[in-house]
């Protein structure tokens, strides 16, 4: 049964790749064109780290938003997998029919899925804390008035 679950998780993750990386992002860009769209200019590296050559002070905010979006998408994927594993563990628990080995495996599946949810929640908290501190540092705004 674990082989089927691994295949299901692998297929789920592989099916999400086209959603996370659109085909247009993988297409080659001709950087020699004079009038590039913002997206193409960013892919060519002709704009600053912020993705805009108009306001360099927005670099921290744009990078912060990009990292936050990635962490959020990753957290949702892991959260969905953890909930599915809790359901699978519950199903195993119900169908163990008193077999102590199957019962132990079911309890471990549920426990590890809950630990995974806790880790994802902590990752969200840690990343938001770090991103807020680094963004404040880039903007020159610290709560204590110290230099970064």
C-alpha positions as MATLAB code, in Angstrom:
seq = 'XXXXXXXXXXXXXXXXXXXXXXXXXXXXXXXXXXXXXXXXXXXXXXXXXXXXXXXXXXXXXXXXXXXXXXXXXXXXXXXXXXXXXXXXXXXXXXXXXXXXXXXXXXXXXXXXXXXXXXXXXXXXXXXXXXXXXXXXXXXXXXXXXXXX';
ca = [
       0.000    0.000    0.000;
       2.895    2.393    0.675;
       4.086    2.047   -2.922;
       0.697    3.252   -4.126;
       0.797    6.199   -1.752;
       4.291    7.164   -2.902;
       3.167    7.004   -6.518;
       0.097    9.111   -5.701;
       2.226   11.766   -3.983;
       4.758   11.762   -6.819;
       2.039   12.114   -9.450;
       0.438   14.953   -7.460;
       3.714   16.856   -7.217;
       4.543   16.248  -10.886;
       1.108   17.432  -11.941;
       1.641   20.700  -10.034;
       4.893   21.550  -11.844;
       3.181   22.996  -14.943;
       1.075   25.193  -12.671;
       4.089   26.526  -10.795;
       6.297   27.014  -13.862;
       4.289   28.244  -16.836;
       5.527   27.382  -20.314;
       6.026   31.058  -21.151;
       8.619   31.299  -18.359;
      10.628   28.513  -19.953;
      10.610   30.018  -23.440;
      13.793   31.625  -24.732;
      13.798   35.419  -24.936;
      15.576   37.387  -27.666;
      17.335   39.986  -25.520;
      18.533   42.010  -28.512;
      15.060   43.458  -29.149;
      14.753   47.157  -28.259;
      11.237   47.075  -26.792;
      11.042   44.204  -24.322;
       8.171   43.668  -21.937;
       8.996   43.908  -18.243;
       8.928   40.134  -17.906;
      11.308   39.676  -20.851;
      13.628   42.410  -19.542;
      13.778   40.691  -16.172;
      14.570   37.376  -17.857;
      17.352   39.096  -19.804;
      18.692   40.682  -16.626;
      18.489   44.235  -17.950;
      16.610   45.528  -14.939;
      17.646   45.664  -11.317;
      17.130   42.993   -8.693;
      13.776   44.545   -7.879;
      12.476   43.995  -11.399;
      12.119   47.708  -11.947;
      14.630   50.322  -13.001;
      12.399   53.154  -11.804;
      12.522   52.702   -8.030;
      15.510   50.814   -6.581;
      14.102   51.136   -3.040;
      11.380   48.627   -3.997;
      13.955   45.835   -4.316;
      13.397   44.495   -0.825;
       9.637   44.522   -1.173;
       9.609   42.716   -4.522;
      12.094   40.090   -3.411;
      10.170   39.759   -0.159;
       6.928   39.201   -2.077;
       8.527   36.632   -4.373;
       9.965   34.613   -1.499;
       6.714   34.881    0.456;
       4.728   33.594   -2.546;
       7.111   30.660   -2.951;
       6.887   29.774    0.747;
       3.092   30.045    0.632;
       2.772   27.790   -2.426;
       5.216   25.289   -0.940;
       3.313   25.345    2.367;
      -0.001   24.707    0.640;
       1.434   21.744   -1.265;
       2.973   20.243    1.880;
      -0.214   20.970    3.846;
      -2.364   19.157    1.298;
      -0.007   16.179    1.304;
      -0.048   16.105    5.127;
      -3.862   16.163    5.237;
      -4.002   13.358    2.673;
      -1.555   11.361    4.773;
      -3.701   11.932    7.894;
      -6.682   10.566    5.975;
      -4.616    7.585    4.762;
      -3.387    6.964    8.315;
      -6.953    7.113    9.605;
      -8.061    4.650    6.959;
      -5.196    2.315    7.909;
      -6.112    2.695   11.585;
      -9.720    1.755   10.941;
      -8.842   -1.206    8.707;
      -6.047   -2.575   10.918;
      -8.476   -5.143   12.396;
      -6.485   -5.417   15.602;
      -3.189   -6.197   13.885;
      -0.655   -4.411   16.088;
       1.879   -3.937   13.272;
      -0.670   -2.250   11.004;
      -1.965   -0.242   13.957;
       1.543    1.029   14.745;
       2.123    1.969   11.100;
      -1.181    3.850   11.005;
      -0.372    5.758   14.203;
       3.098    6.633   12.867;
       1.598    7.890    9.593;
      -0.808   10.153   11.459;
       1.886   11.343   13.871;
       4.383   12.172   11.112;
       1.721   13.975    9.089;
       0.850   16.120   12.116;
       4.554   16.805   12.692;
       4.754   17.860    9.037;
       1.889   20.312    9.533;
       3.621   21.754   12.606;
       6.877   22.148   10.665;
       5.037   23.918    7.826;
       3.373   26.275   10.318;
       6.741   27.021   11.937;
       8.305   27.589    8.512;
       5.591   30.131    7.746;
       6.211   31.943   11.023;
      10.006   31.906   10.680;
       9.992   33.010    7.051;
       7.583   35.876    7.695;
       9.727   37.032   10.643;
      12.974   36.843    8.662;
      11.450   38.506    5.598;
      10.012   41.351    7.640;
      13.365   41.948    9.337;
      15.349   41.840    6.090;
      12.868   44.066    4.294;
      13.083   46.591    7.122;
      16.861   46.345    6.914;
      16.879   46.993    3.157;
      14.633   49.999    3.635;
      16.803   51.252    6.506;
      14.014   50.990    9.052;
      14.932   49.067   12.180;
      12.834   49.073   15.293;
      15.865   49.661   17.563;
      17.490   52.279   15.375;
      20.608   50.153   14.918;
      22.329   49.634   11.589;
      21.775   46.322    9.829;
];
